[in-house]
Amino acid sequence: MGLGILEPSSDARHVPGTVQLLDDDKVTLRPSGKSVGTIVLVPRPSDDSNDPLRWPTWKKDLALLSMTMSITVGGIQDSLLSSVNGVVQAEFQLPILKIENLSSYPLLASGVACVFASVLARVVGKRPIYLFSTTILLVTVIWSAAIGTNYDSFFAARFISGLGLGAYEALVLSSIGDMYFVHQRGKRVAFLNIMSLGPINLAPVLSGYVADKYGWRTNFWILTAFTAVGWLLVIFACPETRFVRPAMFEIDLVCEDRLPIVGDVNGTKPPATEETEDSGATTSQTLNSKRTYWQELKPFTYIDRSSNSLSHLLRLFACVLYPAVIWSFLVGSTYSGWFSGLSITIAQIFSPPPSSYTPTQLGRLNAFPAVGALFSFCLLAGLADLTATFFARRNGNIYEPEFRLCLIAPGLLVGVPGLALFGWYAALATPDHQISWVLISFLYGLIIFTTVTQQSTSFAYLLDAHRDISIETAVFVVMVRNFFSFAAGKFLGPWLVKEGTARTFYTIAGLQAGLVLTTVPLYVWGKKIRAFVATEFGPRMRFLVVAGKGRS
């Protein structure tokens, strides 16, 4: 039993996800003079010069930036309305719940888009989907900016924008698995989540002021410029990341009687290390000529004509049988859902008397959430990959995906008190007692801090534990998360009216406390569960869930 993680039965084969992360045969010296093992590159870069694992780091990070830029501008389209719902309601002369539909229904569209994007990505690759989706985001933000007082047209623009955003939410996590090694993924997943959640909290701070001074439509014209930049980045800086490498290089996926990265693999060559990545050296002659920059910009560089779309669709829904997938939704994505619901209903809570906040004042409530999102990224950037190597070094250089789960602790220590205190303090507002917007914003910030840490950690665990079906697992979690976020945005408002702010958030806090505590048994039995999935469940469901020649 390594660091509290139960081992499968002695006759079990190697468990996918368990890898040797450090190699003591190759050591480096710290300034203190202490020798440390070299990090082994997992998975191994293949011999093909077009393998994304062989791209220079700047190229990988620029591609990731282009993807997350589109996620950012897509998410901001929703958050722009959070501080101006009252103004929009007065202009359109409609019930507040119908105005909130402009922010909740795009979440539903995003969940639907995830399904189609995942199936198409298996057939045509990810780049054409990214290009099409960013084009949708650009068209819909212009559409929203130019809208008059036609509610149906505005609603259509908002709904279609969700279709564009959903493809990115479905595929970017898998692209991180395509480009980065195990010891590099944690901070990139954290970056993905800060780009998904951070700017959408900063935007209302500015959009409330802009709406008061220049009108709420001006926000969409400003966002059009940023969306155009994201569109150009995807065109010129985001090559196809989908790549099928021989199974012998996928050393975190194979299921053998021994760890496949010690010594040779299939009688070939020793494992690659960080020095291999930095030098760009190949261990044998490259198999394919390297594509030029302009060749990489082609919309279609990967087409799998033998792909079975129905099989991919069934594989997606088979993910409901994976315990790690269900846990990732319950612990990571429910926080995101509640945050989305709160951002949609924030005007309902504080715009009417006794608070009577203006759009500018509502925007200020997002100040601490923006800081909380940034702080969570800094925390995860420093600890996400460091904890992986730290625990691996104390586990005989062997890395287990469960080592990432220690970063779930903020969900219990910060998020649960933040939810309960937010509801308690918001309920104190009366005509004779005005509550402090600073304290409300701070408590709001605790919720978004926890949302980023929970979602980043759960996604990173899922990617390491089941990378062979990373498209399907990511899509399933994002799809269910968006459906849950839609439900939260749709029904949190009536719930607040019926139960009041305090009782509503006390209930949510209690639910989240129970869900976060499920991380403890997952840490202890997670490896046994992975072994069962690989050796028992996987083969019996091979026609549904085992990735064939096209790995994600």
C-alpha positions in Angstrom: 0.0 0.0 0.0 1.7 3.2 -1.2 0.9 6.3 0.9 -2.5 5.0 1.9 -3.6 3.8 -1.6 -4.8 0.2 -1.6 -3.1 -2.1 -4.2 -5.1 -4.4 -6.4 -4.7 -8.2 -5.9 -1.2 -9.6 -6.3 -2.1 -11.3 -9.6 -3.4 -8.0 -11.2 -1.7 -6.6 -14.2 -0.2 -3.2 -14.4 -2.8 -0.5 -13.8 -3.1 2.2 -16.5 -2.3 5.6 -15.0 0.3 4.2 -12.7 3.7 5.1 -14.1 7.3 5.5 -13.1 7.7 9.3 -13.0 11.3 9.6 -11.7 14.4 7.7 -12.8 17.1 7.4 -10.1 19.6 6.0 -12.7 19.8 9.5 -14.1 20.2 12.1 -11.4 20.7 15.8 -11.2 22.0 17.9 -8.3 20.1 20.6 -6.5 22.0 23.7 -5.3 22.0 22.0 -1.9 24.0 19.1 -3.4 21.2 16.7 -2.9 20.6 14.4 -5.9 17.2 13.9 -7.4 15.9 11.6 -10.0 15.2 12.8 -13.5 11.6 13.1 -14.5 10.6 10.4 -17.1 8.5 11.7 -20.0 5.0 10.1 -19.9 3.8 9.3 -22.5 6.9 8.9 -24.6 7.2 11.1 -27.7 7.0 9.0 -30.8 9.5 8.9 -33.6 7.2 11.0 -35.8 8.4 14.6 -36.1 4.8 15.8 -36.2 4.0 14.4 -32.8 2.6 17.2 -30.7 4.6 15.9 -27.7 7.7 16.9 -29.7 6.6 20.5 -30.3 8.6 23.2 -28.5 7.0 24.4 -25.3 6.3 27.8 -26.7 4.3 26.3 -29.6 2.3 24.1 -27.2 1.5 27.0 -24.9 0.6 29.3 -27.8 -1.8 26.7 -29.1 -3.3 26.3 -25.6 -3.6 30.1 -25.3 -5.5 30.3 -28.6 -8.0 27.6 -27.4 -8.5 29.1 -24.0 -8.9 32.6 -25.5 -12.0 31.4 -27.3 -13.3 29.8 -24.1 -12.8 33.1 -22.4 -14.7 35.3 -24.9 -17.4 32.7 -25.1 -17.9 32.7 -21.4 -17.8 36.4 -21.2 -20.8 36.7 -23.5 -22.8 35.2 -20.7 -21.3 37.1 -17.8 -21.8 40.5 -19.5 -25.5 40.2 -18.7 -25.2 39.3 -15.0 -24.8 42.9 -13.9 -27.3 44.4 -16.3 -30.2 42.0 -16.2 -32.3 44.6 -14.4 -31.6 47.2 -17.1 -32.3 44.6 -19.9 -35.6 43.7 -18.2 -36.7 47.3 -18.0 -35.9 47.8 -21.7 -37.6 44.6 -22.9 -40.4 44.8 -20.4 -40.3 41.1 -19.6 -40.2 39.1 -16.4 -36.8 38.7 -14.8 -36.9 35.0 -15.1 -37.2 35.3 -18.9 -34.3 37.7 -19.0 -32.2 35.1 -17.0 -33.0 32.6 -19.8 -30.6 34.6 -22.0 -27.8 33.3 -19.7 -29.1 29.9 -18.8 -30.1 28.5 -22.1 -26.6 28.9 -23.7 -25.5 26.4 -21.0 -28.0 23.9 -22.3 -26.8 24.5 -25.9 -23.2 24.1 -24.8 -24.0 20.7 -23.3 -25.7 19.5 -26.5 -22.8 20.8 -28.6 -20.3 18.7 -26.5 -21.9 15.5 -27.8 -21.6 16.4 -31.5 -18.1 17.9 -31.1 -16.7 14.7 -29.4 -18.0 12.5 -32.2 -16.8 14.8 -35.0 -13.3 15.1 -33.4 -12.8 11.4 -33.7 -13.5 11.6 -37.4 -12.0 14.9 -38.6 -9.7 16.0 -35.8 -10.0 19.0 -33.5 -8.7 21.9 -35.5 -11.7 22.2 -37.9 -14.1 22.1 -34.9 -12.1 24.8 -33.2 -12.2 27.0 -36.4 -15.9 26.6 -36.8 -16.7 27.2 -33.2 -14.7 30.4 -32.9 -16.5 31.6 -36.1 -19.8 31.0 -34.4 -18.6 33.0 -31.3 -17.6 35.9 -33.5 -20.8 36.0 -35.4 -23.0 35.7 -32.3 -21.2 38.5 -30.4 -21.7 40.8 -33.4 -25.3 39.7 -33.6 -25.9 40.4 -29.9 -24.3 43.8 -30.2 -26.4 44.8 -33.1 -29.7 43.6 -31.6 -32.6 45.9 -31.3 -35.5 45.2 -28.9 -36.4 41.8 -30.5 -36.2 39.4 -27.6 -36.5 36.3 -29.8 -33.6 37.3 -32.0 -31.5 38.1 -28.9 -32.3 34.7 -27.5 -31.3 33.0 -30.7 -28.0 34.7 -30.7 -27.3 33.7 -27.1 -28.4 30.1 -27.7 -26.2 29.7 -30.8 -23.2 31.2 -28.9 -23.6 28.3 -26.5 -23.1 25.9 -29.4 -19.8 27.5 -30.3 -18.6 27.5 -26.7 -19.5 23.8 -26.1 -17.1 22.4 -28.6 -14.2 24.1 -26.8 -15.3 23.0 -23.4 -15.5 19.4 -24.7 -12.1 19.1 -26.5 -9.5 21.4 -24.9 -8.8 19.1 -22.0 -8.1 16.3 -24.5 -5.8 18.6 -26.4 -3.8 19.1 -23.2 -3.4 15.4 -23.0 -2.3 15.4 -26.7 0.5 18.0 -26.2 1.8 17.7 -22.6 3.5 15.1 -20.5 2.0 13.9 -17.1 4.3 16.2 -15.1 3.3 19.2 -17.1 -0.5 18.8 -17.2 -1.5 20.1 -13.8 -0.7 23.7 -14.3 -2.1 23.7 -17.9 -5.4 22.3 -16.6 -5.3 25.0 -14.0 -4.7 27.6 -16.7 -7.6 26.2 -18.7 -9.9 26.7 -15.7 -8.6 30.2 -14.9 -9.3 31.2 -18.5 -12.7 29.6 -18.3 -13.7 31.2 -15.0 -11.4 34.1 -14.2 -12.2 36.7 -16.9 -15.9 36.0 -16.7 -15.7 37.4 -13.1 -13.6 40.4 -14.1 -15.9 41.3 -17.0 -19.0 42.3 -14.9 -16.8 44.7 -12.9 -16.2 46.6 -16.1 -19.4 45.9 -17.9 -21.6 47.4 -15.2 -19.7 50.7 -15.5 -19.8 50.6 -19.3 -23.5 49.8 -19.2 -24.3 52.8 -16.9 -22.3 55.2 -19.0 -22.6 54.0 -22.6 -25.4 51.4 -22.6 -25.3 47.6 -22.2 -24.9 46.9 -25.9 -21.5 48.6 -25.9 -20.1 45.7 -23.9 -20.8 43.3 -26.8 -19.1 45.7 -29.3 -16.0 45.8 -27.1 -16.1 42.0 -26.8 -16.3 41.7 -30.6 -12.7 43.0 -30.8 -11.4 40.4 -28.4 -13.3 37.7 -30.1 -11.7 38.7 -33.4 -8.3 38.3 -31.8 -9.2 34.9 -30.6 -10.5 33.9 -34.0 -7.1 35.0 -35.6 -5.2 33.1 -32.9 -7.0 29.9 -33.7 -6.4 30.3 -37.4 -2.7 31.0 -37.2 -1.5 29.4 -33.9 -3.6 26.3 -33.3 -2.5 23.3 -35.3 -4.2 19.9 -35.1 -3.3 18.3 -31.8 -4.9 15.0 -32.4 -2.2 12.4 -33.1 -2.2 8.6 -33.2 1.0 7.2 -31.9 1.9 3.5 -31.6 0.8 1.9 -28.4 4.3 1.2 -27.3 4.7 4.9 -26.6 1.5 5.3 -24.6 3.2 4.0 -21.5 0.5 5.4 -19.2 -2.2 3.5 -21.0 -0.9 0.0 -21.4 -1.9 -2.8 -19.1 1.1 -5.2 -18.6 2.4 -7.4 -15.8 5.2 -4.9 -15.0 5.6 -1.2 -15.2 6.4 -0.7 -18.9 8.8 2.2 -18.5 11.6 0.4 -16.6 14.1 -0.8 -19.2 12.9 -1.5 -22.7 9.3 -1.5 -23.9 8.6 -4.4 -26.4 12.3 -4.8 -26.7 12.9 -1.3 -28.1 14.5 1.6 -26.3 14.8 3.1 -22.8 12.3 5.7 -21.7 12.6 9.3 -22.7 13.5 11.9 -20.0 13.2 15.6 -19.7 16.6 16.0 -21.4 15.1 14.4 -24.5 12.3 16.9 -24.6 14.6 19.9 -24.1 17.1 18.9 -26.7 14.5 17.9 -29.3 16.6 14.8 -30.1 15.0 11.8 -31.5 15.9 8.3 -30.5 15.6 6.9 -34.0 15.1 8.1 -37.5 11.9 10.0 -38.0 9.1 8.2 -39.8 7.4 11.1 -41.5 8.7 14.4 -42.9 7.8 17.4 -40.7 4.8 19.4 -41.9 5.6 23.1 -42.7 3.9 25.9 -40.9 1.5 26.5 -43.8 0.7 22.8 -44.1 -0.3 22.8 -40.4 -2.8 25.6 -41.0 -4.9 23.5 -43.3 -8.3 23.0 -41.7 -8.2 19.2 -42.3 -4.9 17.4 -41.5 -6.5 14.4 -39.9 -9.4 12.3 -41.2 -10.4 8.8 -40.0 -12.6 7.4 -42.7 -13.0 4.1 -40.8 -14.4 5.8 -37.7 -17.8 4.6 -36.5 -19.8 7.6 -35.2 -22.4 5.4 -33.5 -19.7 3.5 -31.6 -18.2 6.8 -30.4 -21.6 8.0 -29.3 -22.2 4.9 -27.3 -18.7 5.1 -25.9 -19.5 8.6 -24.6 -22.6 7.5 -22.7 -20.8 4.4 -21.4 -18.7 6.8 -19.3 -21.6 7.0 -16.8 -20.3 3.5 -15.6 -16.9 4.9 -14.7 -16.7 5.8 -11.0 -14.0 8.4 -11.6 -16.2 10.2 -14.1 -19.1 10.3 -11.8 -16.9 11.6 -8.9 -15.4 14.3 -11.2 -18.9 15.6 -11.9 -20.1 15.4 -8.3 -17.0 17.1 -6.7 -15.7 19.3 -9.5 -18.5 20.3 -11.7 -21.3 20.8 -9.2 -19.4 23.8 -7.7 -19.2 25.2 -11.2 -22.9 24.7 -11.6 -23.8 26.5 -8.4 -21.5 29.3 -9.4 -23.1 29.6 -12.8 -26.6 29.7 -11.2 -25.5 32.3 -8.7 -24.0 34.5 -11.4 -27.3 34.4 -13.3 -29.4 35.2 -10.3 -27.1 37.7 -8.6 -29.1 40.6 -9.9 -32.3 39.0 -8.6 -30.8 38.9 -5.1 -29.3 42.4 -5.0 -31.1 44.6 -7.6 -34.5 44.8 -5.8 -34.9 46.6 -2.4 -33.5 46.6 0.2 -30.1 46.4 -1.6 -31.2 48.2 -4.8 -27.8 47.8 -6.5 -27.1 49.5 -9.8 -25.3 47.7 -12.7 -22.0 49.3 -11.5 -22.6 48.1 -8.0 -23.5 44.6 -9.2 -20.3 44.6 -11.2 -18.2 45.4 -8.2 -19.4 42.2 -6.5 -17.2 40.3 -9.0 -14.1 42.0 -7.8 -13.1 39.4 -5.3 -14.2 36.5 -7.5 -11.7 37.7 -10.1 -9.0 37.8 -7.4 -10.1 34.4 -6.1 -9.9 32.8 -9.5 -6.4 34.3 -10.0 -5.2 33.2 -6.6 -6.5 29.6 -7.2 -4.5 29.5 -10.5 -1.3 30.7 -8.7 -1.9 28.0 -6.1 -2.4 25.3 -8.6 0.3 26.4 -10.9 2.7 26.1 -8.0 1.4 22.9 -6.4 -0.5 20.8 -9.1 2.6 19.3 -10.7 4.8 19.7 -7.7 2.6 17.5 -5.5 2.7 14.8 -8.3 6.5 14.6 -8.2 6.6 15.1 -4.4 4.4 12.1 -3.7 5.9 10.0 -6.5 9.4 10.5 -5.0 8.1 9.2 -1.6 6.4 6.3 -3.4 9.5 4.7 -4.9 9.4 7.1 -7.9 6.0 5.6 -8.9 3.2 8.1 -9.7 -0.5 7.4 -9.0 -3.2 9.7 -10.3 -4.7 9.7 -6.8 -1.8 11.9 -5.6 -3.6 14.9 -7.2 -6.6 14.5 -4.9 -5.0 16.2 -1.9 -5.8 19.5 -3.7 -9.5 18.9 -3.3 -9.2 20.0 0.4 -10.2 23.7 -0.4 -13.6 22.4 -1.4 -14.3 21.5 2.3 -12.2 24.1 4.1 -13.1 27.1 1.9 -16.0 26.4 -0.4 -18.5 25.0 2.1 -18.1 27.9 4.6 -18.1 30.3 1.7 -21.5 29.1 0.5 -23.1 29.1 3.9 -21.7 32.5 4.9 -22.7 34.0 1.6 -26.4 33.0 2.1 -26.3 34.1 5.8 -24.9 37.5 5.2 -27.0 38.3 2.1 -30.1 37.5 4.1 -29.2 40.2 6.7 -30.0 43.1 4.3 -33.0 45.1 5.4 -34.2 48.7 4.7 -32.6 49.7 8.0 -29.4 47.7 7.6 -27.3 47.8 4.4 -24.8 45.0 4.1 -21.2 45.6 2.9 -20.7 44.9 -0.8 -17.0 44.2 0.0 -17.8 41.3 2.4 -20.4 39.9 -0.1 -17.8 40.1 -2.8 -15.2 38.4 -0.6 -17.6 35.5 0.2 -18.5 35.3 -3.5 -14.7 35.1 -4.2 -14.4 32.1 -1.9 -16.9 30.3 -4.0 -15.1 30.9 -7.3 -11.7 30.1 -5.7 -13.1 26.7 -4.7 -14.8 26.2 -8.1 -11.4 26.6 -9.9 -9.5 24.3 -7.6 -12.2 21.6 -7.6 -12.7 21.6 -11.3 -9.0 21.8 -12.1 -8.1 19.0 -9.8 -10.9 16.7 -10.8 -10.1 17.2 -14.5 -6.4 16.6 -14.0 -7.2 13.3 -12.1 -9.6 12.2 -14.8 -7.1 12.9 -17.5 -4.4 10.9 -15.8 -6.6 8.0 -14.7 -8.4 7.5 -18.1 -6.4 9.3 -20.8 -7.3 6.6 -23.3 -10.8 7.9 -23.4 -10.0 11.5 -22.4 -12.3 12.9 -25.1 -15.3 10.9 -23.9 -14.7 11.5 -20.2 -14.2 15.2 -20.6 -17.2 15.6 -22.9 -19.4 13.6 -20.6 -18.4 15.6 -17.5 -18.7 18.9 -19.3 -22.0 17.9 -20.8 -23.6 16.9 -17.5 -22.0 20.0 -15.8 -23.6 22.3 -18.4 -27.0 20.6 -18.0 -26.6 21.0 -14.2 -25.6 24.6 -14.7 -28.6 25.2 -16.9 -30.8 23.7 -14.2 -29.2 25.7 -11.5 -29.6 28.9 -13.5 -33.2 28.0 -14.3 -34.4 26.9 -10.8 -32.1 28.7 -8.4 -34.2 31.9 -8.8 -37.5 30.3 -7.8 -35.8 28.4 -5.0 -34.5 31.7 -3.6 -37.9 33.2 -3.8 -39.5 30.2 -2.0 -36.8 29.4 0.7 -34.9 32.7 1.0 -31.2 33.2 0.5 -30.0 31.8 3.8 -31.8 28.5 3.8 -31.0 27.9 0.1 -27.3 28.3 0.5 -27.2 26.4 3.8 -28.7 23.5 1.8 -26.2 23.8 -1.0 -23.3 24.0 1.4 -24.4 20.8 3.2 -24.7 19.0 -0.2 -21.2 20.1 -1.3 -19.7 19.0 2.1 -21.0 15.5 1.6 -19.9 15.3 -2.0 -16.3 16.5 -1.3 -15.9 13.9 1.4 -16.3 11.2 -1.3 -12.8 12.0 -2.3 -11.4 10.1 0.8 -12.7 6.7 -0.4 -11.6 7.5 -3.9 -8.1 8.1 -2.8 -7.9 4.9 -0.9 -9.7 2.6 -3.4 -9.0 4.6 -6.6 -6.2 2.3 -7.8 -8.3 -0.8 -7.2 -11.1 0.8 -9.2 -8.8 1.6 -12.1 -7.6 -2.0 -12.0 -11.1 -3.3 -12.1 -12.0 -1.0 -15.0 -8.9 -2.1 -17.0 -9.0 -5.8 -16.3 -12.7 -6.7 -15.7 -15.1 -4.0 -16.9 -13.0 -2.8 -19.9 -12.7 -6.0 -21.8 -16.5 -6.8 -21.3 -17.4 -3.4 -22.7 -14.7 -3.2 -25.3 -17.0 -2.5 -28.1 -18.2 0.7 -26.3 -15.4 2.2 -24.2 -12.0 1.0 -25.4 -10.4 3.4 -27.7 -9.2 1.6 -30.8 -6.7 2.9 -33.2 -7.7 6.5 -32.6 -6.6 7.5 -29.2 -7.5 10.9 -27.9 
